[in-house]
Amino acid sequence: MGALTGLRVLDLSRVLAGPWCSQILADLGAEVIKIERPHTGDDTRMWGPPWMKDDAGQPTREAGYYQSANRNKYSVAIDIASKEGQALLREMVKDSDVLIENYKVGSLRKYGLDYASLSEINPRLVYCSITGFGQTGPRASEPGYDFVIQGMAGLMSITGEKDDLAGGGPQKVGVAVTDLQTGLYATIAIQAALWARQTTGKGQHIDLSLLDVQVAGLANHGMNYLITGQAPKRWGNAHANIVPYQTFKAKDKDFIIACGNDAQFKSLCQAIGQAEWAAHPKFRFNQDRIAHRGELTTLMDQHFLTQSAQYWVERIHAVKVPVGMINNVDEALQEPQVQAREMVVSIPHPQYRQFKMIASPLKLSETPVEYRLAPPRLGEHTQQVLAKSCSAEVLVALTEQGVIGHL
């Protein structure tokens, strides 16, 4: 029994934000039915290479991107542009708790699959719409993509090296962070709406915008602007409010120091053999270190070049100052702490018995996450799911008409 066992979710979303949300719900035990277009399915199914290899070592047409966000789900291929497909979906809505969609604003209204229409069928339905710009405003009708939103919402203005340095300029985050944040906010909003339903007996419409989410995600940078009226700048791998809190280059590679207070700075200086820095009037307090950032970081840069990154990390870690290596993905997954936390799991796939995924970070003591299903192949569960409400003869007819698809 998962924490959300008993909930039924219809997932009409594609790409990342919506599927990320529904994967979290599925991990927690909800029955998630992924509604996909016959023949093509979720856009990310074709976002390869890389493709998963099968047991014989041959590449399949299962893209790693798609697989990252779709475990524990059932894939049902339905053409919702057809009247028959719309009827199937309305029937499924009757006993569903949640519907997630990320179509352009108004697109589902013409099919009678919008919130107003479906809430008449099931007043308890929690309907989550995820769009680039929300259901209202001058840009509501436009599609939104993570990369564009990172730029529009100000994230790229504070990400990347400073303009006056080599390689300086705006930079996007290495993963689609706006999509991922939106998936997390969607999960929170859905669970809040389900809890409210316990009291009101009614579902509701959730309007989530990637732009809204990323503006909210500016966090302290947004607040700093509201206080000062000055737009924050890019600091590369440094921190606007704390020094030293950045990367440094050792003899062989870069590493990170995240020195959060004056006591840690004193311990850091002792650990690296420069205790006098902590007593220097220019460096004693954080506000002084900010004022003399350039002078201090130059001294530290020169000093750290004398030894390897591992040498410095071990010495600094010993005095409990936050410090770490900069790992690539392979190195990150080999970290003993990551392995101890079992952050890679095996979920046998019909085409590849040794299939592995990055695990959920959710650790619940009484209702732990279960890895029941590998990311489904397109239409893999169409017959299984629809057989609950359609006869075999009807399913054959719908298949012949192209309304539904299956493996």
Disulfide bonds with the S-S distance in Angstrom:
none
